[in-house]
Amino acid sequence: MHGALALVLVLATTVAGAAEPPSAAEIAKAVEQLADDDFRVREAASVWLWKAGHHARAALETSAKGDDVERAQRAESILARMRLGILPDTPPEVMKLIHQFRDGSSSVRRRVIQQLSRTGKIETGLALLRYETDDSSRRALVVAVRSDINKVWEKLLAEHNFSEAEKYLELAAVDGPAVDNFAVFLTMQGRADAYIERLRKRDEHSANNSETLLLTSLLKVKGDLAAEYSIEPGSRALRGEVPPIKRHGGQPLLEEEAFSLQAGELSGVIPVGKRFVLLLCERRTKTTDVKFEQVEELLHEDMYEKRQRIEMGRIFRQLQEQATVDNFLAGTSRQPKPKRVSAALPRFKQTSAPR
């Protein structure tokens, strides 16, 4: 998802030992001391701001972009630790996992995230997810702990803490129903239009799959896409909802293109009858493992009904061919079709009767 919208965790609620959160004046003074001539003052200011946590984040982000090299480097160093979920009181074993995540491969990162989740350090794990900049890798990591993320935002919604719930909903929105959940949330909060406008302005080369799916889901929730652009009455009436495409449904070209797409990918132009179709792959439905014994009766009923319809159609056509129909309103009459007589009649050999 968007870097500016990614999850911001509460890394520390107060400075250690303080009864109240640090004031803006205290934070500004500590930021100023990051460039002090005395090394000990600079170090003390760095530790203080680190302990201040998210309260000092905005000031640190501003300083990291400033012209003073010493202040900018120290601010960026503190922000880097915050992004990785490293707190002053972080246990050594968690620190070890954080460093493994930072330096490890995709499989190592996935294992670290799952281990943090299992040991109750889900917030640290979610902070690490922000560190992952590759969209496909972050999607895989989110999927690995999605159930834990869902528990967090469900609890926040129950507490009416919508601002924090939004951060977790957005973090989880990398594919499928999670994207739809986030789209519904934004719509209910009255902020869907702002998101749609911003996502539409995104350059097509900079937008990732998650953003494409979110834009599609937002438009689908609002019903704008199909209502405004679809020339097909069924699609317009269904607000753009398209039933899942299955194999062996009688449209091989459409099926081949559909099953070649990955989540978030857009197809080329596909000719279907007299129309042309564009497909956006949202997700793959899960295959249901069904034994033949469970569906044998249903299959029998389905085949019986189809054979019955075929036979009824044949008998109906036969009745039409044999019936005389007089339409008094239109003044027309239709007679039964004459039976065809074969031109090749059997030949009989003439013989004389015995005398």
C-alpha contacts under 8 A as a table, 3 or more apart, distances in Angstrom:
res1	aa1	res2	aa2	distance
1	M	5	L	7.08
1	M	6	A	6.57
1	M	135	D	7.74
1	M	170	E	7.32
1	M	171	L	7.26
1	M	173	A	7.88
1	M	174	V	7.52
1	M	208	N	7.59
1	M	210	S	6.11
1	M	211	E	6.19
2	H	5	L	5.19
2	H	6	A	6.16
2	H	211	E	7.81
3	G	6	A	5.25
5	L	167	K	7.37
5	L	170	E	7.71
6	A	130	R	6.68
6	A	167	K	6.64
6	A	170	E	7.11
6	A	171	L	6.38
7	L	126	L	7.75
7	L	127	A	7.42
7	L	130	R	6.81
7	L	167	K	4.90
7	L	168	Y	6.35
7	L	170	E	7.53
7	L	171	L	6.16
8	V	127	A	7.48
8	V	167	K	7.10
9	L	54	H	7.70
9	L	123	E	7.12
9	L	126	L	7.91
9	L	127	A	6.41
10	V	13	T	6.60
10	V	53	G	7.32
10	V	54	H	5.88
11	L	53	G	5.40
11	L	54	H	6.03
11	L	82	M	6.82
11	L	85	G	6.72
11	L	87	L	6.86
12	A	15	V	7.31
12	A	51	K	6.62
12	A	52	A	6.33
12	A	53	G	4.66
12	A	54	H	6.36
12	A	87	L	7.57
13	T	21	P	6.91
13	T	52	A	7.27
13	T	53	G	6.87
13	T	54	H	7.35
13	T	55	H	7.55
14	T	18	A	6.50
14	T	19	A	7.46
14	T	20	E	6.48
14	T	21	P	4.77
14	T	22	P	6.95
14	T	51	K	7.37
14	T	52	A	5.86
14	T	53	G	7.47
14	T	55	H	7.99
15	V	18	A	5.44
15	V	20	E	7.95
15	V	21	P	6.56
15	V	22	P	6.81
15	V	48	W	7.33
15	V	51	K	5.20
15	V	52	A	4.77
15	V	53	G	7.70
16	A	51	K	6.51
16	A	52	A	7.95
18	A	21	P	7.14
21	P	52	A	7.73
21	P	55	H	7.50
22	P	26	E	6.19
22	P	27	I	6.69
22	P	52	A	6.92
22	P	55	H	7.26
23	S	26	E	5.22
23	S	27	I	6.34
24	A	27	I	5.13
24	A	28	A	6.09
25	A	28	A	5.09
25	A	29	K	6.17
26	E	29	K	5.16
26	E	30	A	6.25
27	I	30	A	5.15
27	I	31	V	6.16
27	I	49	L	7.20
27	I	56	A	6.27
27	I	59	A	7.48
28	A	31	V	5.12
28	A	32	E	6.19
28	A	59	A	7.28
29	K	32	E	5.06
29	K	33	Q	6.31
30	A	33	Q	5.01
30	A	34	L	6.60
30	A	45	A	5.13
30	A	46	S	7.72
30	A	48	W	7.38
30	A	49	L	6.83
31	V	34	L	5.31
31	V	35	A	7.88
31	V	45	A	7.05
31	V	49	L	7.66
31	V	59	A	7.39
31	V	60	L	7.25
31	V	63	S	7.54
31	V	71	R	7.51
32	E	35	A	6.21
32	E	36	D	7.26
32	E	71	R	7.80
33	Q	36	D	4.79
33	Q	41	V	6.52
33	Q	42	R	5.71
33	Q	45	A	5.99
34	L	41	V	7.55
34	L	42	R	4.67
34	L	43	E	7.55
34	L	45	A	5.92
34	L	46	S	6.55
34	L	70	E	7.14
34	L	71	R	5.11
34	L	74	R	6.80
34	L	75	A	7.86
35	A	42	R	6.36
35	A	68	D	7.58
35	A	70	E	5.67
35	A	71	R	5.02
36	D	39	F	7.13
36	D	41	V	6.45
36	D	42	R	5.77
37	D	41	V	7.89
37	D	42	R	7.81
38	D	41	V	5.34
38	D	42	R	6.47
39	F	42	R	5.08
39	F	43	E	6.19
40	R	43	E	5.11
40	R	44	A	6.11
41	V	44	A	5.12
41	V	45	A	6.09
42	R	45	A	5.17
42	R	46	S	6.20
43	E	46	S	5.09
43	E	47	V	6.35
44	A	47	V	5.24
44	A	48	W	6.14
45	A	48	W	5.05
45	A	49	L	6.12
46	S	49	L	5.31
46	S	50	W	6.12
46	S	74	R	7.00
46	S	75	A	7.85
46	S	78	I	7.19
47	V	50	W	5.05
47	V	51	K	6.24
48	W	51	K	5.21
48	W	52	A	6.21
49	L	52	A	4.84
49	L	53	G	6.63
49	L	56	A	6.27
49	L	78	I	7.72
50	W	53	G	5.44
50	W	78	I	5.97
50	W	82	M	7.71
50	W	87	L	7.61
50	W	88	P	7.49
51	K	87	L	7.33
51	K	88	P	6.47
52	A	55	H	5.76
52	A	56	A	5.89
53	G	56	A	5.86
53	G	57	R	6.69
53	G	82	M	7.22
54	H	57	R	4.87
54	H	58	A	7.86
55	H	58	A	7.48
56	A	59	A	5.48
56	A	60	L	6.09
57	R	60	L	5.08
57	R	61	E	6.08
57	R	79	L	7.22
58	A	61	E	5.18
58	A	62	T	6.34
59	A	62	T	5.20
59	A	63	S	6.22
60	L	63	S	5.00
60	L	64	A	6.01
60	L	75	A	5.17
60	L	76	E	7.30
60	L	78	I	7.91
60	L	79	L	7.07
61	E	64	A	5.09
61	E	65	K	6.70
61	E	75	A	7.06
61	E	76	E	7.40
61	E	79	L	7.50
62	T	65	K	5.47
62	T	66	G	6.54
63	S	66	G	4.92
63	S	71	R	6.52
63	S	72	A	5.38
63	S	75	A	6.20
64	A	71	R	7.08
64	A	72	A	3.99
64	A	73	Q	6.58
64	A	74	R	7.77
64	A	75	A	5.22
64	A	76	E	5.33
65	K	72	A	6.32
66	G	69	V	7.61
66	G	71	R	7.78
66	G	72	A	5.98
67	D	72	A	7.26
68	D	71	R	5.49
68	D	72	A	5.99
69	V	72	A	5.11
69	V	73	Q	6.03
70	E	73	Q	5.31
70	E	74	R	6.24
71	R	74	R	5.30
71	R	75	A	6.03
72	A	75	A	5.13
72	A	76	E	6.09
73	Q	76	E	5.18
73	Q	77	S	6.13
74	R	77	S	5.02
74	R	78	I	6.31
75	A	78	I	5.25
75	A	79	L	6.21
76	E	79	L	4.98
76	E	80	A	6.04
77	S	80	A	5.13
77	S	81	R	6.54
78	I	81	R	5.30
78	I	82	M	6.34
79	L	82	M	4.94
79	L	83	R	6.11
80	A	83	R	5.15
80	A	84	L	6.38
81	R	84	L	5.16
81	R	85	G	6.30
81	R	86	I	5.16
81	R	87	L	7.55
82	M	85	G	5.05
82	M	86	I	5.75
82	M	87	L	7.14
83	R	86	I	7.63
83	R	127	A	5.88
83	R	128	L	6.72
83	R	130	R	6.75
83	R	131	Y	6.36
84	L	98	I	6.98
84	L	124	T	7.44
84	L	127	A	5.72
84	L	128	L	5.01
84	L	130	R	7.84
84	L	131	Y	6.47
85	G	98	I	7.96
85	G	123	E	7.86
85	G	124	T	5.05
85	G	125	G	7.73
85	G	127	A	5.31
85	G	128	L	6.50
86	I	90	T	6.21
86	I	95	M	7.09
86	I	98	I	7.78
86	I	124	T	7.82
87	L	90	T	5.06
90	T	94	V	6.54
90	T	95	M	6.52
91	P	94	V	5.37
91	P	95	M	6.30
92	P	95	M	4.91
92	P	96	K	6.19
93	E	96	K	5.09
93	E	97	L	6.52
94	V	97	L	5.06
94	V	98	I	6.21
94	V	116	L	7.89
95	M	98	I	5.03
95	M	99	H	6.30
96	K	99	H	5.28
96	K	100	Q	6.24
97	L	100	Q	4.94
97	L	101	F	6.17
97	L	112	V	6.10
98	I	101	F	5.09
98	I	102	R	6.25
98	I	112	V	7.73
98	I	128	L	7.64
99	H	102	R	5.00
99	H	103	D	6.17
100	Q	103	D	5.36
100	Q	104	G	5.34
100	Q	108	V	7.22
100	Q	109	R	7.30
100	Q	112	V	7.39
101	F	104	G	5.21
101	F	105	S	7.81
101	F	108	V	6.60
101	F	109	R	4.76
101	F	112	V	6.23
101	F	128	L	7.74
102	R	109	R	7.79
104	G	107	S	7.81
104	G	108	V	5.34
104	G	109	R	6.05
105	S	108	V	5.13
105	S	109	R	6.16
106	S	109	R	5.14
106	S	110	R	6.21
106	S	137	S	7.00
107	S	110	R	5.11
107	S	111	R	6.28
108	V	111	R	5.11
108	V	112	V	6.19
109	R	112	V	5.08
109	R	113	I	6.20
109	R	141	L	7.67
110	R	113	I	5.25
110	R	114	Q	6.28
110	R	140	A	7.81
110	R	141	L	5.62
110	R	144	A	7.14
111	R	114	Q	5.19
111	R	115	Q	6.07
112	V	115	Q	5.07
112	V	116	L	6.12
112	V	125	G	7.91
113	I	116	L	5.24
113	I	117	S	6.20
113	I	125	G	5.32
113	I	128	L	7.93
113	I	141	L	7.14
113	I	144	A	7.78
113	I	145	V	7.33
114	Q	117	S	5.03
114	Q	118	R	6.18
114	Q	144	A	6.74
114	Q	145	V	6.41
115	Q	118	R	5.08
115	Q	119	T	6.20
116	L	119	T	5.24
116	L	120	G	6.35
116	L	121	K	4.84
116	L	122	I	5.81
116	L	124	T	7.24
116	L	125	G	5.78
117	S	120	G	5.41
117	S	121	K	5.51
117	S	122	I	4.55
117	S	125	G	6.66
117	S	145	V	6.98
117	S	148	D	7.24
118	R	121	K	7.46
118	R	122	I	7.87
119	T	122	I	7.86
121	K	124	T	5.46
121	K	125	G	6.40
122	I	125	G	4.87
122	I	126	L	6.07
122	I	148	D	7.36
123	E	126	L	5.03
123	E	127	A	6.17
124	T	127	A	5.06
124	T	128	L	6.37
125	G	128	L	5.10
125	G	129	L	6.49
126	L	129	L	5.01
126	L	130	R	6.92
127	A	130	R	5.47
127	A	131	Y	7.11
128	L	131	Y	5.07
128	L	132	E	7.00
129	L	132	E	5.35
129	L	138	R	6.55
129	L	141	L	7.27
129	L	142	V	7.45
130	R	133	T	7.21
132	E	135	D	7.84
132	E	137	S	7.23
132	E	138	R	5.73
133	T	137	S	7.97
133	T	138	R	6.98
134	D	137	S	5.41
134	D	138	R	6.04
135	D	138	R	5.21
135	D	139	R	6.11
135	D	208	N	6.97
135	D	209	N	7.84
135	D	210	S	7.93
136	S	139	R	5.07
136	S	140	A	6.41
137	S	140	A	5.23
137	S	141	L	6.38
138	R	141	L	5.05
138	R	142	V	6.08
139	R	142	V	5.15
139	R	143	V	6.18
139	R	174	V	5.75
139	R	175	D	7.96
140	A	143	V	5.22
140	A	144	A	6.37
141	L	144	A	5.13
141	L	145	V	6.90
142	V	145	V	5.52
142	V	146	R	5.55
142	V	171	L	7.61
142	V	172	A	6.27
142	V	174	V	7.66
143	V	146	R	4.94
143	V	172	A	7.77
145	V	148	D	5.50
145	V	149	I	6.52
146	R	149	I	4.97
146	R	150	N	6.08
146	R	172	A	6.40
147	S	150	N	5.09
147	S	151	K	6.41
148	D	151	K	5.17
148	D	152	V	6.56
149	I	152	V	5.20
149	I	153	W	6.55
149	I	168	Y	6.55
149	I	169	L	7.96
149	I	172	A	6.74
150	N	153	W	5.40
150	N	154	E	5.98
150	N	168	Y	7.75
150	N	169	L	7.61
150	N	172	A	7.59
151	K	154	E	5.19
151	K	155	K	6.16
152	V	155	K	5.31
152	V	156	L	6.32
152	V	165	A	7.67
152	V	168	Y	7.27
153	W	156	L	4.91
153	W	157	L	6.06
153	W	164	E	7.75
153	W	165	A	4.70
153	W	166	E	7.57
153	W	168	Y	5.71
153	W	169	L	6.38
154	E	157	L	5.18
154	E	158	A	6.27
154	E	165	A	7.55
155	K	158	A	5.12
155	K	159	E	6.36
156	L	159	E	5.01
156	L	160	H	6.20
156	L	161	N	5.12
156	L	162	F	6.81
156	L	164	E	6.93
156	L	165	A	5.35
157	L	160	H	4.81
157	L	161	N	5.72
157	L	162	F	5.95
157	L	165	A	6.08
158	A	161	N	7.63
161	N	164	E	5.87
161	N	165	A	6.21
162	F	165	A	4.90
162	F	166	E	6.01
163	S	166	E	5.35
163	S	167	K	6.98
164	E	167	K	5.38
164	E	168	Y	6.89
165	A	168	Y	5.34
165	A	169	L	6.10
166	E	169	L	5.00
166	E	170	E	6.01
166	E	182	F	7.67
166	E	185	F	7.80
167	K	170	E	5.25
167	K	171	L	6.21
168	Y	171	L	4.94
168	Y	172	A	6.25
169	L	172	A	5.27
169	L	173	A	6.18
169	L	178	A	7.48
169	L	181	N	7.39
169	L	182	F	5.63
170	E	173	A	5.03
170	E	179	V	7.91
170	E	182	F	6.19
171	L	174	V	7.39
172	A	178	A	6.07
172	A	179	V	7.63
173	A	176	G	7.87
173	A	178	A	4.68
173	A	179	V	4.31
173	A	180	D	7.83
173	A	181	N	7.69
173	A	182	F	6.41
173	A	210	S	7.13
173	A	214	L	7.81
174	V	178	A	6.80
174	V	179	V	6.21
174	V	209	N	7.99
174	V	210	S	5.04
175	D	178	A	6.01
175	D	179	V	5.55
175	D	210	S	6.51
175	D	213	L	7.09
175	D	263	A	7.32
175	D	282	E	7.29
175	D	283	R	7.04
176	G	179	V	5.66
176	G	180	D	6.78
176	G	282	E	6.23
176	G	283	R	5.63
177	P	180	D	4.91
177	P	181	N	6.09
178	A	181	N	5.00
178	A	182	F	6.39
179	V	182	F	5.22
179	V	183	A	6.21
179	V	210	S	7.89
179	V	213	L	6.94
179	V	214	L	5.78
179	V	217	S	6.94
180	D	183	A	4.97
180	D	184	V	6.11
180	D	214	L	7.44
180	D	217	S	5.81
180	D	218	L	7.72
181	N	184	V	5.24
181	N	185	F	6.19
182	F	185	F	5.01
182	F	186	L	6.21
182	F	214	L	7.96
183	A	186	L	5.21
183	A	187	T	6.18
183	A	192	A	7.19
183	A	214	L	6.67
183	A	217	S	6.10
183	A	218	L	5.13
183	A	221	V	7.15
184	V	187	T	5.06
184	V	188	M	6.14
184	V	218	L	7.50
184	V	221	V	6.85
185	F	188	M	5.18
185	F	189	Q	6.18
186	L	189	Q	5.02
186	L	190	G	6.22
186	L	191	R	5.17
186	L	192	A	5.06
187	T	190	G	5.07
187	T	191	R	5.87
187	T	192	A	4.77
187	T	193	D	8.00
187	T	218	L	7.63
187	T	221	V	7.75
187	T	222	K	7.83
188	M	191	R	7.68
189	Q	192	A	7.69
190	G	193	D	7.51
191	R	194	A	5.52
191	R	195	Y	6.59
192	A	195	Y	5.21
192	A	196	I	6.11
192	A	218	L	6.60
193	D	196	I	5.06
193	D	197	E	6.11
194	A	197	E	5.22
194	A	198	R	6.25
195	Y	198	R	5.16
195	Y	199	L	6.01
195	Y	215	L	7.87
196	I	199	L	5.18
196	I	200	R	6.01
196	I	215	L	6.05
196	I	218	L	6.95
196	I	219	L	7.56
197	E	200	R	5.24
197	E	201	K	6.42
198	R	201	K	5.22
198	R	202	R	6.58
199	L	202	R	5.17
199	L	211	E	7.09
199	L	215	L	6.45
200	R	215	L	7.72
202	R	206	S	6.77
202	R	207	A	6.11
203	D	206	S	5.32
203	D	207	A	6.26
204	E	207	A	5.45
205	H	208	N	7.96
207	A	211	E	6.03
207	A	212	T	6.81
208	N	211	E	5.39
208	N	212	T	6.39
209	N	212	T	5.04
209	N	213	L	6.15
209	N	263	A	7.31
209	N	264	G	4.77
209	N	265	E	7.26
210	S	213	L	5.15
210	S	214	L	6.11
210	S	264	G	6.98
211	E	214	L	5.01
211	E	215	L	6.15
212	T	215	L	5.25
212	T	216	T	6.26
212	T	264	G	6.26
213	L	216	T	5.12
213	L	217	S	6.06
213	L	264	G	5.76
213	L	282	E	6.72
214	L	217	S	5.04
214	L	218	L	6.04
215	L	218	L	5.17
215	L	219	L	6.20
216	T	219	L	5.21
216	T	220	K	6.05
217	S	220	K	4.91
217	S	221	V	6.04
218	L	221	V	5.13
218	L	222	K	6.25
219	L	222	K	5.14
219	L	223	G	5.79
219	L	224	D	5.50
219	L	225	L	5.66
220	K	223	G	4.80
220	K	224	D	6.71
220	K	225	L	6.50
220	K	226	A	7.74
220	K	239	R	6.70
220	K	240	G	6.40
220	K	241	E	7.50
223	G	226	A	6.18
223	G	227	A	6.06
223	G	239	R	4.97
223	G	240	G	6.95
224	D	227	A	5.21
224	D	228	E	5.70
224	D	239	R	7.64
225	L	228	E	5.53
225	L	229	Y	5.97
225	L	230	S	7.41
225	L	239	R	7.57
225	L	240	G	6.82
226	A	229	Y	5.41
226	A	230	S	4.81
226	A	235	S	6.43
226	A	236	R	4.97
226	A	239	R	5.29
226	A	240	G	4.67
227	A	230	S	6.23
227	A	236	R	5.20
227	A	237	A	7.73
227	A	239	R	6.26
227	A	240	G	7.65
230	S	233	P	7.48
230	S	235	S	6.61
230	S	236	R	5.72
230	S	240	G	7.97
231	I	236	R	7.32
232	E	235	S	5.58
232	E	236	R	6.25
233	P	236	R	5.07
233	P	237	A	6.01
234	G	237	A	5.17
234	G	238	L	6.18
235	S	238	L	5.12
235	S	239	R	6.20
235	S	240	G	5.07
235	S	241	E	6.72
235	S	242	V	7.38
236	R	239	R	5.15
236	R	240	G	6.00
237	A	240	G	7.65
238	L	241	E	5.42
238	L	242	V	7.95
244	P	285	T	7.73
245	I	249	G	7.89
245	I	255	E	6.81
245	I	258	A	7.33
246	K	249	G	6.10
246	K	255	E	7.04
247	R	255	E	6.32
248	H	251	Q	7.33
248	H	252	P	7.10
248	H	255	E	7.87
249	G	252	P	7.54
249	G	255	E	7.91
251	Q	254	L	5.53
251	Q	255	E	6.12
252	P	255	E	5.02
252	P	256	E	5.93
253	L	256	E	5.25
253	L	257	E	6.38
253	L	270	I	7.74
254	L	257	E	5.34
254	L	258	A	6.07
254	L	270	I	6.81
254	L	272	V	7.37
255	E	258	A	5.02
255	E	259	F	6.07
256	E	259	F	5.47
256	E	260	S	6.30
257	E	260	S	5.24
257	E	261	L	6.80
257	E	267	S	6.99
258	A	261	L	5.65
258	A	267	S	7.57
258	A	279	L	7.01
258	A	281	C	7.25
259	F	262	Q	7.93
261	L	265	E	5.87
261	L	266	L	7.35
261	L	267	S	7.09
261	L	281	C	6.14
262	Q	265	E	5.56
262	Q	281	C	6.24
262	Q	283	R	7.53
263	A	281	C	5.04
263	A	282	E	5.12
263	A	283	R	5.19
263	A	284	R	7.70
264	G	280	L	6.52
264	G	281	C	5.48
264	G	282	E	5.81
264	G	283	R	7.89
265	E	280	L	5.88
265	E	281	C	5.67
266	L	278	L	7.24
266	L	279	L	5.81
266	L	280	L	4.53
266	L	281	C	6.56
267	S	270	I	7.88
267	S	278	L	5.81
267	S	279	L	5.17
267	S	280	L	6.37
268	G	278	L	6.25
268	G	279	L	7.66
269	V	276	F	6.27
269	V	277	V	5.79
269	V	278	L	5.42
270	I	276	F	5.41
270	I	277	V	4.99
270	I	278	L	6.38
271	P	274	K	7.24
271	P	275	R	6.00
271	P	276	F	4.48
271	P	277	V	6.33
272	V	275	R	5.31
272	V	276	F	5.68
272	V	277	V	6.77
273	G	276	F	7.80
290	V	294	Q	6.74
290	V	295	V	7.59
291	K	294	Q	5.45
291	K	295	V	7.05
292	F	295	V	5.43
292	F	296	E	5.71
293	E	296	E	5.21
293	E	297	E	7.89
294	Q	297	E	7.54
295	V	298	L	5.13
295	V	299	L	6.06
296	E	299	L	5.16
296	E	300	H	6.17
297	E	300	H	5.05
297	E	301	E	6.21
298	L	301	E	5.13
298	L	302	D	6.09
299	L	302	D	5.02
299	L	303	M	6.08
300	H	303	M	5.28
300	H	304	Y	6.00
301	E	304	Y	5.06
301	E	305	E	6.09
302	D	305	E	5.20
302	D	306	K	6.28
303	M	306	K	5.10
303	M	307	R	6.12
304	Y	307	R	5.22
304	Y	308	Q	6.00
305	E	308	Q	4.97
305	E	309	R	6.17
306	K	309	R	5.13
306	K	310	I	6.29
307	R	310	I	5.09
307	R	311	E	6.18
308	Q	311	E	5.15
308	Q	312	M	6.03
309	R	312	M	5.06
309	R	313	G	6.10
310	I	313	G	5.17
310	I	314	R	6.35
311	E	314	R	5.06
311	E	315	I	6.27
312	M	315	I	5.18
312	M	316	F	6.05
313	G	316	F	5.07
313	G	317	R	6.23
314	R	317	R	5.28
314	R	318	Q	6.27
315	I	318	Q	4.96
315	I	319	L	6.21
316	F	319	L	5.11
316	F	320	Q	6.26
317	R	320	Q	5.03
317	R	321	E	6.27
318	Q	321	E	5.16
318	Q	322	Q	6.34
319	L	322	Q	5.13
319	L	323	A	5.95
320	Q	323	A	5.35
320	Q	336	P	7.70
321	E	336	P	5.30
321	E	337	K	5.72
322	Q	335	Q	7.99
322	Q	336	P	4.77
322	Q	337	K	6.75
323	A	335	Q	6.88
323	A	336	P	5.47
324	T	333	S	7.40
324	T	334	R	5.69
324	T	335	Q	4.76
324	T	336	P	5.71
325	V	333	S	5.63
325	V	334	R	5.08
325	V	335	Q	6.67
326	D	331	G	7.57
326	D	332	T	6.05
326	D	333	S	4.33
326	D	334	R	6.40
327	N	330	A	5.54
327	N	331	G	5.58
327	N	332	T	5.12
327	N	333	S	5.91
328	F	331	G	4.81
328	F	332	T	6.74
329	L	332	T	7.98
342	S	345	L	6.46
